[in-house]
Amino acid sequence: MTEQGLMSELDGLVSEGRNPRTVDIDLLPTIDVLRKVNDEDRIVPAAVEKVLPDIAAAVDRIVLAFRKGARLVYIGAGTSGRLGVLDASECPPTFGVPEDMVIGLIAGGPEALVRSTEGAEDDPKMGAQALREINLTRDDVVVGIAVSGRTPYVIGGLNYAKQLGAATVALSCNPASTIAGIADIAISPVVGPEVLTGSTRLKSGTAQKLVLNMLTTASMIRIGKSFQNLMVDLNPSNKKLVARAIRMVMQTTGCTAQQARQALHQTGNDVKLAILVTITGMDVEAARAALAKAGGFLRKAIGGNTA
């Protein structure tokens, strides 16, 4: 696309517009600058609320993929790509899932996480190639993330996923975006022009983070990764998480800290199993079998093994 063509395209994007409420921001004292930012940030949750049905549709597709043993794949560039990688990287310690169950791909590769490589987003072939390299299958779900909805790297990835038959989701902050027209499901929270024109790491980035939080959190809950509102499938991989695991066993069973530690030791630090054996009195192997029969849902396992 020519420079003039790109400028014309940007003119039509909500996220690239000038915000009439912040044209004097460079004249304001610090506290008033912050008030302007804070006032604009208040817009974001309401914008996300309007697209909850679309987010729900995406979650249901992701849950289907997870139940088949397939993956959720985020693909993006710049801030959008970094947010996708961040959300993916937090799933294994939070929900105890394999590292390749949720994957984040960013234009420019891992280096782009810490150093700007924004030019890497301009080649659609690289988006498709990134998905080939992880052996994308038709059972996977691909979420293309781009505030503008026109990033070539993301477009290339979504088109490849569509050709393969994989489910596709577009997350942008512009209605009727290019990627929204490609994907099976479009999530488009419209937060309006940024405090600083075109700095989409602000409201748009916040909206994307909220949506990504919802996609993985709701999907994990729907496949049994929580009990009540506790993250019972977490991996106690550091002192804080070990302490959290002990507290969860105590909170759900009413046992002492010592009893919780003992149950966790017996189950190899498996919080779900520790809770189940403490509540039901089953031995570890019986509890493991009951949990498997319940599809990993702790509530079902407890309900089927109590008088």
GIZI-V914855 format. One line per field, one symbol per residue. phi: phi as a letter, one per 20 degrees, with the letter a starting at -180 (. if undefined). burial: I if it has 9 or more other C-alpha atoms within 8 Angstrom, else O. A space follows every 10 residues. Layout:
phi = ???
burial = ???
This chain:
phi = .fgfffffff geegfdfeef ecfdffdefg ffgfffffff ffffgfffgf dggfffffgf fffgfgfene cdcecaclgf fffffgfffe fgffdmeffe fcdddcgnmg gffdbfcfff eedfffffff fffelgcfef dddedagfmc fggfgfffff ffffnffccd dcdcflffff feffcddcfd dnfegdgnef fegfffffff ffgfgfffff ffdneccldd efdfdfebff ffffffffff fedmfeffff ffffffdmme fgfffffffe nfffffffff fffemnefgf fffeccf
burial = OOOOOIOOOO OOIIIIIIIO OIOOOOOOOO OOIOOIIOOI OOIIOOIIOO IOOIIOIIII IIIOIIOOOI IIIIIIIIOI IIIIIIIIIO IIIIIIOOIO IIIIIIIIOO OIIOOOIIOI IOIIIIIIII IOOOOIOIII IIIIIIIIII IIIIIIIIII IIOOIIIIII IIIIOOIIII OIIOIIIIII IOIIIOIIOI OIIIIIIIII IIIIIIOIII IOIIIIIOOO IIIIIIOOOO IIOIIIIIII OOIOIOIOOI IOIIOIIOII IIIIIIIIOI OIOIOOIIOI IOOIOIIIOI IIOOOOO
